[in-house]
Amino acid sequence: MRILSWNIQWGRGLDGRVDLARIAEEARNFDADVYCFQEVAVNHPGLAGMPPGQSDQLAVLSGLFLGFEAIYGVGSDLPDGLGGRRHFGNLILSRLPILQVFRHLLPWPAEPSVPSMQRAAVEAVIAAPEFPGGAVRVITTHLEYYSASQRAVQCAALRAIIDEGWRHAVSPRFAEETDPPFAVLPRGEGCVLCGDFNSPAGAPEQATLTAPGDAPALVNAWHVAQDAVPPAPTFGVHERRYVDAPACYDIFFVSANIADRISRVAVDEGSKASDHQPVLLELS
């Protein structure tokens, strides 16, 4: 199973041009089974570089990945002033069957001294009979940039989401209700959490994610695959607008019960199609 995580900055490359076809072309070079994109915009014509006719990025990307099911999780949901909504969130595209979908709003404590927005995580339960519990939970997210304290509570919430999913996997619900909404499907005992954590790998606020919980602990997949090699940078590689030096902001965490299946983690440091670099995880 190959999973790609990429903050695509609504398709805006370092040349200032929004080009979703370029994003799709570079992403398809990885031949991933599952794509996790962050910063996907719908009805945001005012974003820098947004060309006319591409404001529904969910529809455009879905059309560029034929044969993939698209699951969109909205964080920022605002009025457009014309009776419609402006959305900003995370997108999962999967060519493997998706059994269940969960959209999680993350905590957003008031902090008036810094800019911030509502953040979310989207979870797709991917059918995978060869994995524990018959499925794998793939969760992608994009945490707050401006506030370490907000990131800390968001990481704690993600840990709780992962623990709850694992409890559902090992203790399936009562199954005698026959109405379709009560269907009991595999939840998967293993979990992959990826996305833009908006702080370098190993930052203090991420400690909650790798701490013991009900579910098997999470491990940084890079450290499993690359041992003592420092994580490759994924942000600030070609542009120093927000950071003084390149750092690894885009991370794959994998639950310890499937960590032995990690065969490869790779960063494409050459791409300039976004201000972040795409990251690939391979599970055997």
Salt bridges, closest charged atoms under 4 A:
ASP15 OD2 - ARG17 NH2 3.51
ASP15 OD2 - ARG22 NH1 2.84
ASP19 OD2 - ARG17 NH1 2.61
ASP31 OD1 - ARG95 NH2 3.02
ASP33 OD1 - ARG95 NE 3.08
GLU39 OE2 - HIS142 NE2 3.65
ASP77 OD1 - ARG85 NE 2.80
ASP77 OD2 - HIS87 NE2 3.30
GLU123 OE1 - HIS104 NE2 2.91
GLU123 OE2 - ARG187 NE 3.04
GLU144 OE1 - ARG119 NE 3.23
ASP163 OD1 - ARG159 NH2 2.76
ASP196 OD2 - HIS142 NE2 3.26
ASP196 OD2 - HIS276 NE2 3.44
GLU205 OE2 - ARG151 NE 2.68
ASP214 OD2 - ARG167 NH1 2.40
ASP250 OD1 - HIS276 ND1 2.78
GLU282 OE2 - ARG2 NH1 2.22
GLU282 OE2 - ARG264 NH1 3.35
